[in-house]
Amino acid sequence: MCTNRYYWDRHVVKIFFISCVLPLFLALPSLVFTVLTEFHIYQNSVSRERITN
């Protein structure tokens, strides 16, 4: 397999792209929750709901 075919083969590029993006996509909800908790945005909204109910 020559290097030109290896770098431009769409199947190889697609697998490489998915393997790079998938971990980021899976880590995104955890990262968002951590940031919201760190800045007390999520905790404040939850405690307001408990107080009003």
C-alpha positions, 0 to 999 in steps of 0.5 A, spaced: 500 500 500 503 506 497 503 512 502 498 516 497 493 511 498 493 510 505 492 518 507 487 519 502 483 512 503 476 515 505 475 509 509 481 509 513 480 517 514 473 516 516 475 510 522 481 515 524 476 521 525 471 517 528 476 514 533 478 521 535 471 524 535 468 519 539 471 519 546 470 527 546 463 526 544 462 521 550 466 525 555 462 532 553 456 530 558 461 529 564 465 535 562 458 539 562 456 537 568 462 538 572 463 545 569 456 547 571 457 544 578 463 547 579 460 554 578 454 552 582 449 553 576 446 546 577 446 546 584 443 552 585 437 550 580 436 544 584 436 547 591 431 552 588 426 546 586 427 543 593 425 549 596 419 551 592 416 544 592 
